[in-house]
Structures are given as structure tokens and as C-alpha cells.
Amino acid sequence: MNDKSLYCVFSKIFLNKKNWMNGSKFMRRVGLLVFIIFFAFSTLMFNVVVSNSSDSWQMFRYDPENTGVSSSSAPTKGDLLWQASTEGPVYSSPAVYAGMVFVGSDDFNVYGMDANDGSTVWVAQTGDKVRSSPAVASDYLFVGSDDGVFYCLAFSSGSVIDTYQTGGKIRSSPVVTENGITIVSTDGFIYHFSLPLSLEWKASVKGTGTWEYYTPVIVDNTVYMLGDTYIYALDEVTGDMIWEMDLSTPLLYSSPVVVNNTMYVGADNNRVYCLDILSLNNNWDFITSAPVFSTPAVASAKVFVGNDIGDTYILDSQTGSPNAHPPSVGQIRSSPAVADEVVFVGSYDNNFYAFNITDGSVIWKYLTGDIIFSSPAVANKTVFVGSTDWQVYAFKDTETDWTWLIILIITITTIILALLAYIRSRKK
């Protein structure tokens, strides 16, 4: 029975006024039941489509604002889905896109892995360690290497499409917007490319060659960049300097995060700063017990941050006052990710942690074989992170997903009812 004949059957049985008004109670009940089943089916399919919108984490810290907040559901049990080996320590942070996980390793390689089972799909070799975190845009994967080369790869195969040689290491992570890709090198320059890899401009700012892991933030066509003690704002399209601010304290590894025109950043003087990027006012600063190298996470009006001796804090994003003081862990240089009110972060005590963002309690933790510098990515109800034990880990709650079984049952039931109704109508 083809689609046209099936439509004719449904039209004859369920859209015919005579069948509805003068037909048997059986016909009316079957028609109503089929309508209810199709309504339930449509609702279920809509929910499946909506849930797929959180299936990617395309760059370091999720988005150009460095928020680190995913719309995906969070694993709450710490069940290990898989772990996959590389040939060197993994300092790079994963990106997730189109059912694949991308990550660099100190073995000079970039890996493309299957997000479901961790199997290696492809390996792309560079000329040195890969501590930059990959970013995906269109069909391209962008990543830097300690060889000073910025690579543009085909995300599906890992083949090299184009490269650009800078004058220093690239451990900063690419930031992708509709205007192109921005990257920082230890040669003291910030670079901006159009897709796939055409240099539009480069700008020199003080201090960008001093520290290796600065990743810019881009908001409303403005690039916010740290350099030594300075915060800079540059025009994303032209590279022209808009303003600069001297905090008079070294800004080491922490990259800024911007939420609602407010910047949060950690510093070497043990402080977390909250700055208004429009007025350039310092809204507040909070003193922790050690330098803050990790990038803060901001979600649900709270700021989660860890410092270099492992103390963790949950602060009010408006006032900076502490809401909770989670338990101290090992040194934190991993930058946290947030999903479903759960904060994920790695530590130098070799553990990967899941904290409750409201009260700071530890929901679960997992012991890896070495320190965790890599920052986690959350997508498709799964959290991914690398470790210097040469492994990449994926955690997902091992619960049975009944969605597709329910869809199958609904489909079969609908077909059977329709056929029964058709047979009954033919007998009459």
C-alpha cells in the first residue's frame, strides 16, 4: 500500500462525514483514538527534536562569551560511558559536534572520536603539542599547536584544508562567530580570520605573549582580550582598539566570561573581578585564598570559581557575596562547565567533580590516573573531559531511553487500528 492509497483509506474512514455522523460507535471511537495517538506521537517527536538542540559544544567554554553553560541535561550519577586513549597527556579541552568529540594531545595529534563509544574516527598530526582546544564552524575544525601553526581541518575526516603560521605557540583556543575566527599566539598578536582561513587583521597588545592560555571573549562584535595586567576591547571587524583598562595585577591563565555586559575574571592577586564592560566600573571583587587561574562559570545568578590551592566558591553574581563554600579539592586550573544546575570541573588531585551549584555539595566524583587541566564539555546528556593520564573520558547516566520504543509502539498501534477500521468499513 503506497502513501497515496493509505491517504485515501484515512480520508474515506476518518474524514468522511457520513462515517462520523452516521457510522457505528466503533468507527467514532477508533477515529478518536487514532487522533489521540497521532497527537501524542507529534508531541513526543517535538520533544526529541528540541532535545537535539543541545547536542553540541563547538568551542572552548561553549560560546563566544565563554559562559561554559550548556542547555543539555547533566549526568547526575557519574557513570563512565567510555574512556579513550591517546599517546600523550591531554591538556586540551574537548569540542563536541555532529556526534563526534574533538580534542588535542601532547602527542602532537588532534583526535576525532565517536561521541557514543570513544572509538577513533581520525587522527591529524601537527608539528608539536596540541594544548589549544578545537572549535567547529560549518564543516571546518580549527585548532592551534605549539608549532605556532593555526590549522583548519575537515571535521569529518581530519584532512588539512589550510594552515597559517604565527610566530609563537598557540595554546589559546579559537573563538568562532558569524564574523570569523579569532585566535591568540604567544608572539604577542591576536589574529582574526574569515572562513575558512583568510587573515583579515592582526593586532599587537601588551602582554599577550606573556601568558599562554588566554582565550578572548567576543560580544556584540567586540573582542575582549587579556594581556598581562590589561583588559582590552577591540573591534572584531577591523581590529581597532576601542579601550583598555589596567587592573594593575597580573591576569595569568584565567580567561574572562561575559554575561549581560558584565565581565568576570580571576587574577594572580587572589581576586575574582566583576566589571561593567559598558561603564568600565569595577562592580565588585572577591578575595579568595590563592591565585585564580581557572575561568569562572556564571549561571543562575551565581559565580562558581576555584583557585590554585583547591578552594572553591559560589558567589552571588550581583554582589560578590559568598552563597556557599564547597569542599576544598586539589589545585584547580580546569575551567568549570554548567548544565542543569550541576557544575563540572577537573582538579590536580586527579578527580573529576560534579558540584551542586546551589549548596556546593559534591554530587559525584571520578578518580582518573593523573591531574586534570582540561576543561569539560557537556552535550547530549554527556560530559567529556581529558586528563594528563593520556585518556579522554565520557560520563553519562546509564538509564534506559524509552523514547524510540514508545514511538515504535505508537506507530504500530496506529497502523493496526487503521487497518482494523479499514477492514470493518469494507465489510459494511
N, C-alpha and C positions, 0 to 999 in steps of 0.2 A: 504494500500500500504506500503510494508516494505522498508527498506533502499536500498536493492539491486534493487528492481523494480523501485524505484524512481531514482536511479543512471542510470538505463537503459533508462528511459524516457529522462533524461537530456542528456545522451550520444547520443541517437538517434536524438534528436531535435537540440541540440546546438553544438555537436561535429562532426556531420555528414557533410562532405564536400559538399555533394550534396544539403543539406538543405541551407547551407550558400551561395554557389556559384550560385545555380540554383533555389533556393526557392524564395518565394514571398518576397516583401519588408516588409510585416508584420512580417515574421519569423525573418528577419535580425534585424528589429527594436526591437522586443521582446527580442532577444538574447542579443543585445547591452544593453538594459535597465536592464535586469537581471544581466548582468555583472557589470554595474554601481552600482546597488543596493547592490550586494554582496560585492563590494569594499567598499562602504560606511559603510555597516554593520561591516566589518572586522576592518575598521579604528575606528569606534565607540567602538567596543569591546576592541580594544587595549588601547584606552584612559581610559576605565573603569578599565581595569586590572592595568594600570600604576597608576591610582589614588588610588587604593587599597594599594599601597606600603607604603603610609603614614598613615595607619590605626592603628598604634601602637605607644606607648610611654612607653617603657618597664622598665624604671628605672628613678630615680630622675635625672632631668636635661637632659633627653632623651638618653644620650650615655655615654660611659666611660670617655670621655673628658670633661663632664659637660657643653657642649656647650649651651644646652637649646634651640636649633634651630630645628624646625620641618619642614619637606618638605610638610606638609599638607597646604591646603588653610586655611585662617583665617576668622573667623566670624567678619564682619565689622559693624554689627548693634546692637549687644548686646541683641539679642532676647534670652529670657530664654527658653531653651529646656525642662529642668526639674530641680527640686531640691529634694533631698532625705535626710531623717532624719537618724541620728544615735542617740545614747543615751549619747553622751558626746561631748565636744569640739573637733574639727578636726584640729590638727596641722600638721598631716601627709600630704604628697603630693601624688596625685593620680598617678597610673600607668594604662596604657590602653593596652589591648591585647585581640585579638580574640573576639571582640565585648563585652568585659567586662571592668569595671573600678574597680580597687582595691585600698583601702585606709584604714588607721588605724584611731582609735578614742581613746579619753581618757576614753572611757567606757570599756577599756581592750580588745576590739574586733577588728578584721580585717574583712572588708566587701568586698564581691564580688557582684558587681551590674551590671545590664544590661546597656550597654552604650547608648542604644536607648531611654529608658524610666526611668532609675534610679531605677527600681524595684530590690529588694534584692534577689540575687540568693542563696547566702550562707553567714553565719557568723561563724567565727572561733574565739574562746576565748583564750586569753593569761592570764598571771598572773598579769598584770599591764597595765599602759597606753601604747598606741602604737603611738609614735610620729615619729618613723622611717618610711621612705617611702618604699613601697613594690617595688620589682624588679622581673621580669619574665624571666625565661630561660627554654627553652624546655617546658616540662609540669609542671614545678615547679614554685611556688611563694615563694620568700624569704623576710623575714621581721624581724626586731628586736623589742624588747619590753623593757619597764622599769624594767621588772622582770629579765633582764640580759640574757634572752634566745633568741637564734637565731633560727627562725622557718623555716622549709621547708614544704610547704603545696602543695597539689594538686590544681593547679589554677582553675580547672573546678568545684571542689566540696568543697574546703577548708579543706579537711581532712588532719590531720597531718601525714607527711611522716617521718620526723626526726626532732630532736632538738639538739642544742648544748648550754650548759650553760657556760656563761662567768662570770667574777667577778664584773661586773658593769652594769649600764644601757646601752642600745643600742638605741640611738636616731639618730646616723649616719645612712645613707641609704646604702644598698648594691650596689656594683658595679659589673656588670657581664661582663665577656669577654669570649673568647673561652678557656681561661686557667682556668676559675673557677669564684668564688665569693669572694669578699673582703669586710670586714666589720670592723668597729672600735667600741670599747667599752670604757666606762669611767673607766675601770680597768687599762688603760694605755697600752693596747695591740691592735695591728692591726692583724686581723685574715684572713687567706686565705684558702678556701675550694675548693675541686673538687666536681663536681656534683655527687650525689645530695647534700651530706653534710658530706664530709670526710675531716677532718682537714689536710692540707698539711704543714702549718707552722704558727707560730705566732711570732710577733716581738714587742719589747718594744721600744718606742721612747719617748723622753722627751716631756711632755706637753699634751699627748693625753688624759689623764684623767682629764685635767683642764676644757676643754670646750666640750659641749655635741654634737654639731651638725656638726662637721667636716665630710665631705664626701670626700673620696680620688678621685684622678683622675688617670686614667691608660692610658698610651700612649706608644705604641711600647714595650710592656712587662715591662714597668717601672711604679711603683706605686709612685705617688707624694702625700705626706701627710703633713698636717699642725699639729704643736704641740706647743702651747704657742707662742713663738716668732720665731720658726724654721719652715723651709720648708725642707722636707726630700725626697730623692729619693731611693726607694728600688727595688730590682729585684723581679718581680712578681712571678717568678717560684720558687726562693729559699728563698726569704725574706731577703737576704743580703743587708746591707746598701751600696749604691753607693756614695752618697754625702749628705751633709747637709749644709744649709745656714741659718745664723742668721740675721733676719731683724731688731732685737733689738726693736721691738714693738709688743705688743700682737696682735695676729690674733684670733679674737673671733669667731663669728658664720660663717663668710664668708668662703665658700669653693672655691678652685681655679677652674679656667676654662683654658683649654689649646687649642689654635688654632695655627696651623703652628709653633709648637715648641716654642710658646710664651705663658707664663702664666700670667693671670690677676687675681688679688685677692684684696679684701678690707681688711682694717686693723683698729685697735682701735684708731690709731693716725690721723684719718680723711682722710687717703690717699687711693688711688687706685694705686696698683703697676703693672707695666708691666715688666716681667722678661724673659730673654732668657734662656730656660732650658738647652741649649747646652753649652753656654759660661758662664752661671750664671751671666751675666751682668744685671744691672738694666737699662732697656731701657728708662723708664720714670716713674714718679709718679705724680699723680694729687691730689691736696689738696681740699677736699670738706669741708662742713661746720659742719660735725659731724662724729662720728664713722660709718664705713661701715660694717654692719652685713650681708647684702644681697650679694649673689653671682652675679657678673656682667654677663650680656649677651653680646655676641660678634657676630655681623652679619653685612654683607655689609660694612666691614671696619669701623664699628662703635662699641663703647662700651657703653652700657646703664647700669647705676648704680643708685641706690637710697640709701640714708643714714638714720641715726636714728632720724632725725628730719623732714624727708619727702621731703628734696630737691632731685631732680632728675637731672641727667646729661647725655648728649650724647657726647661722646668724640671720637676723631679720634684715631683709634686703633694703628696707626703707631707712632703718635707724642704725643698723650695725650691731644692735644689742644681741647677745647670745641667747638663742632659744633652747639649745641643747648642747651637751658636750659628750659626743660619742666616745667610746673607749679608745684609749691610745693604742696604736698599732706600730708597725715599723715605719721607717722613713717613707714619705710619700712624694714621688715625682711623677707618678701616673696622674693624668687628669681625669676626674670623675665623669661618668655619664649617668643620666637620669631617665628612668621610664617608670610609669605607674607608681610614683612616689617612692621609688627604690633608687638608691644611689650605688653605683658600681665603681670600684676603684681598686687598683693594684698597689702592693706595698713591697718595700725592701725586706720584709720579714718572710717573703716568698708566698704570701697568701693573697688570694683574690677575694675581696669583700663585697657583700651586699648589705647596705645600711638602710634602715627606715629613715626617711628624710624628716619625719615629724619629731620623733623622740631620740633618734640616733642609735637605736638598738641594732645589734648585728642580726640580720635575718638568716644569713648563711655565709660560710666562707669555704674556700677550697685551697688546699696547700699544693703549690707547684714545686718544681725542683730547683728554683733559683729566684732571684729578685725579679720584680715586675716593674718595668719602666713604661712599657706600652700602655696606651690609654684605650679603654674598652669602646666597642661599638655595639649598639643594640638595634636589631632589626628582626622582623618576623618572629617575635616572641623568643628570640635567642640573643645571648650576649657573647661577643667574641673578644678575645684578648691574647696578646703574645706574652711570652716570658723569655728571660735570658737562659732558660734551660733548653733552648732551641725549639720549643714547642709553640704551637698555636692551639688555643682551647676554645671550645664552644659549649655553652651551657643552655639547656632548655628543659623545662618541666616535662617529665615523661608521663603525660596524660593522654589518653586515647582521644583523638579528634573524631567525633561522631558526625561532623558536618556532611561529609560526602556520602556516608552510609545513609543518613537521613534523606539526603537529596535523591539517592538511588531508590529508596523505599517509596518516597513520594511519587517519583516518576513512574515506577512500576504499578503502584496502586492506581494512579490516574489513568494509565493505559488500560488496565484491566476493567475499571469501572466504565470507561468509554466504550470498550468492546462489548461489555455486557449490555449496556444501554443500546448499542447498535443492533446486537442480536435480538434483543427484545422488541425493538421497533420494527425489525424486518419480519418477525413472526406475526405482528399485527397487520 
